[in-house]
């Protein structure tokens, strides 16, 4: 059976997450507009820097700061290649953190579809509500 669009792009986000280099969470993100992929991102270190799976985690206050989150990497890839994200949908394996939420709002993202409610942040949810952003949790089957 043919998957609906949300399932299709969320499955792609999971495929992208396989490139993650921080084993604390394998996160993938796909930015889509008009059913076309704009960019992808996964959590990993900045270009040319050592990755967690090579040298270990760099922990500060309970967070690994060695990596850039998947959503940020997708936005950075769009900026690097001159791709507008205005009006795009963010398909991401995990609910975005507060910092990624703010970046997605400012990047013009209009909708977030995620699967895992990882560390639900009340402030992030308030920002999303105030920005009138549609947020949908979707469980994948199979």
N, C-alpha and C positions, 0 to 999 in steps of 0.2 A: 504494500500500500504506500502510496506517495505521501511523504511527510508534509505537514503544513509549513509555511515559511518560517515561523518562529522555531519550530523543531529543527528544521534544516540548518538555519544559521547557528543555532545553539550547538548542534552537533559539530559544526565547523569550529566553533570556539573551543570545544573539547579537543578536537584534533590539534588546534594551535597550541593548546596548553601542554601538549606532549613535548614542546620545545623548551618549556620552563627549566631553569637551572637552579632554582631554590626549592628544595624538597619540603619546605614548610607548608607550601600550598602550590599545586600545579594549576595556574590560572591562565586562561586564554580569553582573548577579547577580539571581536569582529565588529567593525563599524560599517554599517550598511545604509545606503540611501536608494530608494526606488528599486529594491530587490537586487542591488548590485553591491558587491563588496568594495569598500573604499580602502580600508587598511586592516591589518591585524596586529596584535601585540600579545606578548606573553611576559611573565615576570622573569627578569634576568638582569644581570649587571650592565652598566653602561659599556658601550663599544670599547673594546681594547682592555677592559678591566677583568680581573679574575672573577670567576663565578663561584657561588656557594658549593656547587658539586665538585669544584676543584680544590678550594682552599678552606671551606667551611663558612659558617654564618658569621656576620658581623652584627652582634646583638647589642642594642641600646634600648633600655627601658622595655625589654620584652619583645622588641620588634627587630627583625633583620633589616638593616639599613643598607646592605650591600646591593639590593635589587631595586629596580624600577618596576612598579606594578604594571600589569598587562594593559589596563585602560590608559595609563600615561604613555606607555610605549606605542599604543595605537594612535593616540593623539599626536605624539612626537613624529611618528612616521608620516602622518598626514601633513604636518607642518613642513617636514623635511622635503617632501615631494610636491608641495603646493596643491594639496587636495583639501578643499573646503569640507568641513564636517557639519556645517550648518544644516539642520533638519534631519540629521542621521539618527539611526537607531543603534544602540549599543547592545550587542549580544555578548554576555560575559558569563563565565562558569560560576563565579562567586559574586555575591552582592558587593558593590564597590564600597571601599572605606571612605571616610570623611574627605580626605584629600583628593581622591579620585572623583568623588561625587562633585566637589566644587569645580574640578577641571572639566568634567563632562558637561556641567551646566554652562560654563563659560565657553566651551567648544561648540555650543549650539545643539547639543544632543537633545532630542525630544522624547525619547522613550528608552527604557532599559529593560531588557529581558535577561533574567539570570536563573540559575538553578539552585545553587547552594547559598543558604542564608548564613554566611560566615560572619561572625562577630557583628551582629545587627547593631548599628550605631544610631541612637536616637537623634543626635544632631544631624547626621547625614540624612535621615528620613525627613526631618523637619526642613532641611534645605531643599530636598526633592519636592516635598509638598508645596513649599512656598514658590518654587520655580514652575509649578504646575506640570511637572514631569510625570509621565505615566511610568509606573514601575510594575513589572509583571514577573512573578515567580513561576517558572515552568519546569515541571519534572519530566525528564526524558525516560521513555520506556525502551527496553531492549537495549 
